Amino acid sequence: MAFLDYLLQKGVIKSKEIETIRSESDENGETPESVLMRRGMERDQLLKLKSEYFSVPFKSVEPSKVPLDVMKLIPEESAKHYKFVPVGVEEGILQVGMVEPDNIDAKDALQFISAKVEMPYKIFLIGEDDFNAVFENYKTLSGEVTKALSDLEIEGAPEERAVKEEPEKAKPGVTIVEEAPITKIVAVILKHAVEGGASDIHIEPTEEKVQVRFRVGGLLQTSLLLPRDVLNAVVARIKVLAGLRLDEKRKPQDGSFSARIEKRKIDFRVSTLPTYYGEKVVMRILDPGMGIKKLEETGLTKRGIEMIRSALHLPFGLILLTGPTGSGKTTTLYAMLNELNREVDNVVSLEDPVEYLIKGVSQSQVRPEIGYTFATGLRSIFRQDPDIILVGEIRDKETATLAIQAALTGHLVLSTIHTNNAAGVVPRLVDMGIDPYLIAPTLVLAVAQRLVPVLCEEKKAIPVEGAMKEMIDRQFAEIPAEFRKDLPKPTQVYEAEPSSTCPSGTRGRVGVYEMFAVDKEMERVILENPVEEEILKVARKKGMLAMKDDALVKAIEGKISFLEVNRFE
């Protein structure tokens, strides 16, 4: 039975109207539903009748309430072709709004998409108007906007930016493209990245498309695809904003700019890289409005905070943080600086780049391209009468030697170094050429960290039993009894539970840490046998929680998913 026949049976329309409705539908290229509404039928009444006819619940949708993460679950091409759109996620189920719930091809396509995103789906009937309104979100995502983004105002380049060749001096054939559509594409990318809580934007050319990915919660997610032919124009626009040379496409360039988004000033650090298919652009998002975190907000345990505060109150010494790029080292360092009495002490930092401004700290940006490196900056800092020095990173023997000398001569030095764990800090310094007899009296605290996604409030509880309980007991058994008694009892752990308000099941990230302080016994190990195994043995005896231990504690407390624990050795 056709829908119009169903309406006839329900007494909503008369038999003589059916032919007229079908005729108008064919002539005007409209759906019968559109004709019915034009003839006076209420939208909600029509949807209710259609819902009964198809035995599918209907749903009213607010397009602005459909999160970007949910929109990404169904490709734009599929949505357009099959007339269905994602409208939410609830209890791990993807809610899909369909205009024609009886479309078999659409259901087959939806089955395929469901398997690909590994999420079951539930179909809702939605009106044509709601479909069109939600579909507009795709147009915004892909940069095909027609309205000006008045809330995105690009600021001028900072005065301190290094001198560059003017764009007008570009080689013949290079065109500065700043037409409105390109400007809007870049503006929308920046706006959605900031609103979506992204830390980085990747614009990367492929053989057929230009892929734009946002790093959210530590993971890269494809946000939109642009045509290949807009690559040069988009890259040129970003280069103009960042003060980079338009005519130089053969080697990497670095720059920065600021944008005002939602009345907030956001800083973007830009890096370009020539690739086989064209220039790739990566932009790091630095939001000063986020503020400096307190130590209590980083994920550190109570004991860890006490250890850090104790080290920060020492008159001299070396505090080293370690972890891969993007593991939150800078955030932790800034939280440490925030603990200091900056009115009494002269605090000076060397950074690359200066990510957030801290009141009372003299922050200096190193510029290796002009010979102003961490090493040369350290030599100059000594003449600034510093009490506390922050060095962005120890990368070589010269910087390491100067940092050690600063610690030996009455300064507290904070810095970062690349190793896999806290116990690896000492062997790394030795590998750089620093003698153990210099490390032992200067190193006061070594901290290693990673970032892990934080579970939303809605999460799935899993009882701790069987093999899981054995694994947790075995892991905690390595911790001395006097420290083990302070650990939470493992009765249940948690996993992410996607919802309409939190589609991925996680929001934000928290630090997972391990650290050890250098006491007399550790000094002896550093002097006699500075290898990772021996350092780890003593640190564990003193109650050090390994990163896997800390991750387990956070999983038991419901802060992170138990699945994240498996990432740690």
Disulfide bonds with the S-S distance in Angstrom:
Cys456-Cys502 1.83
